[in-house]
Amino acid sequence: MASPTLTLAGGGLVGALLAHLLARAGFDVEVFEKRPDPRRAGYEAGRSINLALAERGLHALRAAGLAEQVLARAVMMRGRMVHVDRQAPSLQRYGVDDSEVIWSVCRGALNMLTLDAAKASGVRFHFGHVIRDVDFDRQRLYLVDAGGAMREHAFDRLIGADGAGSAVRAAMNRRQPLGERVEALGHAYKELEIPPVEALPGAPASTHGHFALEPHALHIWPRGGHMCIALPNPEGSFTVTLFLPGVGPHPSFATLPDADSAERFFRTEFPDLLPLMPRFAHDFAAHPAPNLYTLYLDRWHLDDRAVLLGDAAHAIVPFHGQGMNCGLEDAVELAGLLASDGGDGAGVFETFQQRRKPNADAIAAMALENYIEMRDSVADRHYLAKRELGARLAEAAPEHFMARYRMVTFTRLPYAYAYERGQAQNALLDRLLAGRDSATAVSLDEAVRQLRASLPPLPVIERG
């Protein structure tokens, strides 16, 4: 019996990679994407330029045969370079050494690479097609193409990888409520740019080649209730992102109505950063300030007819750098389940939801917690003491202790496990540091004894 045709909505990072994996597994795959083909029209403006690629996303790219090509175009980031007022920047490593790093990758270049791979695998793409409605009883998609003509498409199974504003999710919710809820963070973001050194006024000397800052780090300017970050790009620029409350008292985007007020704010809050952005006024005025939110669903599928994944099922805030990684991990899981039953077995979408939803909920919670850590805790003495004590425990008893960030970023342990284990480890660190000002005040032998007495060994960790 021939496998059914699989219809995907969305040709972004998750949709294109999933289409490629499914086509390589022998499925007939069609993809409908509302945007024009970015390989011809250029990548969509206003979206985050670069993303943080970690082990989960790398594993998906290895499965697709694309990892080496992606890494050849990426910039390694060893840790957070923290810029605190009137102090020299300091590096807080993500992992134990250069085997545990994350990678700054260009969203557009990665998407175009996955589109090329999927097309080469036999996937049929239809760009400029907007979904207007879905009839799940008749299994029909109703679309409007780039010329404004109405189209109808019959599907066997429909997969919604069409992002946080998913048209497939909206149609599923009309057919049968999914328990959708959106929790706004109350903060928004705006993207700015540090150009390569040679494009700066006076072309100042740099010890970092084309880069104005250390290139192998994610730079953070924590300021309590707000912050800036900067990620490197291969040609020498940095994508800078300002995170602020959307409304409310100063500072918020509501109190920075124009580039002049924003420039005054930066002179006070980020005086070392502003001189590195000669196009600040233009970028601030031209770029939008989208709000940040978390999307939760009780259900991701409509029996065996339709399923959601990636941001369409669980959009999260960007502060753990795991949105793309989680979505690509979804793609590997769903492709494997469909391939294992030939694509026509009952219950595959339910199995997918059962496996992935607890992990999506866990990374959503950790991403929210990481925002507080990035804007506040990276400069907090108690946080730094816990971080140091955790590093000592990881070195002395690696079979029992691994920092939660490392579990999330450098392993494929389930997010739900990393969340629960991280909470238990954090409670232990708080107990050990009670009444103490520094990690060195804690007896390492006693800390290891309590660790082994209170927590079981970590699972075996697969890498690569």
N, C-alpha and C positions, 0 to 999 in steps of 0.2 A: 504493500500500500504506500502510495506516495505521501510524503510529508506535506502538510498544508502550507500554503503561502503565509508568511508572517509579514504583517503590515506594521511599520513603525511610524509614529508621529514624532518628528524631531531629528534633525541631523547635526546636532551639536556634539560636544565631546562624548557624552554617554551614548547617545543614539547612534552615532557613526561607529563607535567602537563595538557596540553590541551588534550592529548590522554586519560588521566585518567578521566577528566571531561566529555568528549564526551562519553566514554564507560559507565560511570555511568548514563548518560542521555539516554542510550539504543542504541547507535550507534555501528555499526560494524567498528572497527578501526584497520588499519594496519600502522606500522611505519617502514620506511627504514632509517637506520643510517649508515653513512660511517665509523664511528669508530667501533672497537671491543666493546663488552659488557664490560663496566668499572667495573661491579661487578665481572668479572672474570679476566680481563686483567689489572685491576688497572686504575686509572684515568689518563687522558692524561696529560703529563708533558708540561710545558711552558705556561699554562693558569693561570689566576689569581686564587690564592688558596682560598681566602675568599672574600665575598661580603657583602654589607650592606643591611640588610633586614629592610624595613620600612612598614608603614601601608598598602600601596597598595598591596605589596607582601604578607603581612600577611593575608589580606582579601582573596586573591586568595587561600592561603593555608588553611584557614578556610573553604572555599567553597569545597575544596578537602578533608577535614577531616584530614589534616596533620599538622596543626599549632602547636599543643602541642608537637608533636614529634620533630619538628624542633627547637622550642624554648628550649627544654630540652638539645639540643646540641649546643646552641648558647651562645655568650658572649654579655652581655648588654654594650652599649656605651652611656654614658650620654651626651657627648658633645665632642668638640675639645679641646685637651690639646695642647696648643701652646708653642713651644720651640723657644724662641728668644734668640740670643746670649747674654751671660752674664746676663740673667734674669732668675728668677725661673719660671718653667712652670706654665701656668695659664689655668684654665678650662673655656671655653666658652660653656655654656649649649646649647643644641639644643632646648629644650622645657622648660616648666615652672617648671616641677618636674619629678620624676621618672615614671610618667605615659606617658611621651613623650620622648622615647629613641629609638635608632636604635640598631640593633643586627648584630654582626659579625657572619656570617655563612660560613661553609666550602662548597665550590662549589661542590666538588666531593661527599661529604656525602649527600647533598641535592639532587643532581641528582640521586644518587643511590636509595634514598628513594622514589622519584617520579617514577622512573622506576619500583620499586617493587610494588608500589600502582597501577600503570597502568596495569602491568601484572596481578595483582590480580583482576582487573576489567574486564579482558578479552581481553586486547589489545594484538595484535600479533606483535612482534618485529622481524625485520630482520637486524642484525648487520653486519658490514663489507660489506655493499652494497653501492657502489658509483654510483650516477646518472650520466650517460654519455649524455643522451639526453631525451627530452620529445616531443612526437607527440601530440599536443593538438587537432588536428582534429580527430585522431583515439583514443585519450585519452589513450595513452600508455606511460609508463615509460620504459626506456632502462637503465639497470644497469649492473655493473660488481660486482660479489660477491667476497668474501674473497679468493676464490680459483682461481680467474681469469676468471670464466665462465660468459658468457653474459646471462642476464635474461631479460625477458619482463613481464611487469605487467600492467594489465588494471585497470584504475581508473574511478570512477564516478566524484569525486571532489578531487582536489589535494590542499593540504595546505603546504606551504613552511615555516617551522620553522627551517631552516637549517643554520641559522647564517649569519654573515656579508658577508661571501664568498658564499652565497646561489647559488647552482646549479639550483634550481627552478627559482630564479629570473633571472639568466642568460638566461635560456630557454624561459621564458616569454618575456624577452627583445628582444630576437631574433625574436620571433613570432610577437610582437607588442611593439614598444619602450615604456618604462615606464617613460621616462623623468629622467633618473638616473643621479645624479651628486654626486661627492665625494669632500668634502672640507677637505683638510689635515690641521691639527693643526700646523704642523711643529715641534711638540714635540713627544718624544718617552718615553718609560718607561722600567725600569728593576727591577725585583723582587729580594730581598735579605731576610735575616732572622735573627731575634733575637731569640736564642733558650731559653728554660726554664732556670731559674737561675742556677739550678744544673749542667747544661752543660757549663756554663761560666768558663773561667780560674780562678782558685782559689775559685770558688763557693762563690761569694760575698754575704753578708747578704742582704736580701730584706724585705721590709715591705709589700710586695704584694704577699706573698706566692711563688708559682712557677714562677710568672711573674717578669721580670726585671724592668718593668714600671707599672704605674697605669693601671690595666687591663680594667677598665670600661670607656674607652675613646678612641677616634680616635686621635692618636698623629700626629701633624703636625710640621715640621720644615720649616717655610716659609723663602725663601731667594730671594724675588723679582721675577726674571724671571725663577726660578726653585724652587723645594721643594722636601722634603721627607715626606712620611706618613707611619704610622704603625698601623695595625689592629690586635687585639688580637685573638688568637686561644685557644680553650678550654684547651689544654694540657699545656699551659703556654708560648708558643712561640708567636712571633709577625711576621706577614708578612710585610716587609718593601718594599716600592715602591719608587724608585727615578724617578722623572719626570724632563727631561732636553730637550732643543732643540736637534733635531737630528743632525743638521749640523750647521755650522757657527762658530763664534769666541768662545773662552773659556768663560764660561763652556758650552760644548755641548758633545754629545756622540762621535762626530767626533774628539774632542780633548782629549778624554779618550780612547785611543785605546787598553789599556790593564789594568789588575788589579792593577799594580804598580802605574800607573798614576791616576787611580780612587782612590786608597788608599791615595795618597798625597792630592787629591782634598777633600776627606772626612775629613782628618786631619785638613784642613783649614775651611771648610764649616760646617761640622757636627762633631766637636770634641767629643761631649758627646755621639754620636750615634755609632761611629766606634768601641769603645771598647766592645760594646755589641754584635758585630757580628764576632765571631771567625772564621767563614767560609767565610768571606767577599771575599777574593781573589778567592776562588773556585766558589762561587755563581756568582760573577761578570763575571768571564770568561765563566761559563757554561750556564748562562741564556740569552735568546735572548733580544733584545730591540725593540719590535714592535712599529711601528708608530701609532699615534692616529689620527682618522679622524671622520667626521660625514657624514653619508649617507642620502641623500634625494631622494625621488621618487615622481613624480607627480601622479602616479597611483600604487596601491597595488594589483590590481586583473586583471584577464583576464576573462571578463564577469562572468558567474557562474561556470567556469571550474577550476579556480585556484586563490589562494589568498596567500599573504605573511603576516607575523606578526613577532613581536620581531625584533631582529637585522637584519633579512633578509629584513625587510621593512624600518627600521629606526635606524641603528646603531649610537650610540652617544658616546661622550667622557665620561670618568667615574667620573667626578668631582662633580656630585651631588649624586652619589651612587644610581641612579635611573634606570640604564639600565635593570637590572633584574626585578625590581619592575614594570617598564613600560611594559616589555614583559609579565609578569604574569598577569597584568591587561588586556592586549590584549587578553590573553587566556580566561579569564573569560567572557569578552565581546563577543568574537566570539562563545564560547560554548553556551552562553545564546541565541544568535541570531539563531544559528543553531537548538538548541533545541526547540525554540519557533515556528519554522515553519516546524519541522519534518526533516529538512535537505535538502528538495528538492524544496523550494520556490525560485522564481526568485528574484534577487536583494539583497540577503543577504550580499554578499561580498561587494557590493557598499555601503550598509548601514553601514557595519563595517568600511569601509574606511572613510566615511563621519563623523562618530563618533570619530574615533581614530586619524586620520591624524592631525587635528589641535592641538590635545594634544601632539602628538609625536613631531611636529614642535616646540611647546612651550618648552618642556623639553629639546630638543636639544639646544635651545637658552640659557636656564637657566644653563645647564651643562657647556657650554662655559664660561658664566659669572662667574660661581662658581669657575672655575680654577683661574681666576684673583683674586677673593676674597680669596681663600685659600692660594695662594702663595704670595700675596701682602697685601690685605686689613685687614687680621686678626691682623696685627700689626700696622695698620694705625690709627691715632688719630681721624680723621673725621669719618671713618667707625665705630670705637668703640663708638663715641658719638651718631651716628645715631642708633646703636644697643641698646644703653642704653635708648635713648629717645623712641624708638620703644617698648622696654620692659615696660616702664612706661605707654605708651598709651595702650598697650595690657592689662595691669592690671586695668587701670582706665576706659577704654571703650572697653571691650572685644567683645562686639557686633559689633564694628566698625573696630577694628584693630587686625590683626594677622600677624606676620612676615611671609614673603613669604616662608622662609625655613620651617616653621611649617605647612603652607598650603600644601606644596609639600610633606612633609615627614610624617606628623601625621594625615592627612585627606585624603579623596578620592574626594575632590573638583577637578574638571577638571584641568589638567595642564594649559590649555589655560586661564582659569579664574585666577588661581594663578599668572600666568605671568602678565596679564593685571592689576590685582589688586595690585600686587607687584610694578609695575612701578608707578602707581598712588600714592601708599603709600610712595615710595622712593622720589618722587617729593615733596610731602608734608613735609617729614622730612628735605629735603634740604632747603625748604623755611623757615621752623621753625628755622633751625640752621644757617641761613645766618648771617655771621658776628659774630658768637658765637663759643667759643672754647669747650664748654661742654654741655651735656644734662641738667645739673642743672641750666644753665643760661636761660633756656626756661621756661616760666610759664606753668605749667601743665594744669591749667584751660583754658588758652587761646589755648593751643595745642589741647585739647579735643574739644573745641568749633569749631576750624577750621576743625578738623577731621570730626565732625558730619555734618558740613555745606557743606563740599566738597565731601564726599563719602557716599554712601548708606550703610545700615547695611550689614554685611556678611550674606551669606546664612546659613540656618540651617545645622549644620555639623553632619553627621552620624559617629559614632565610633563603632569599634568592629564588 
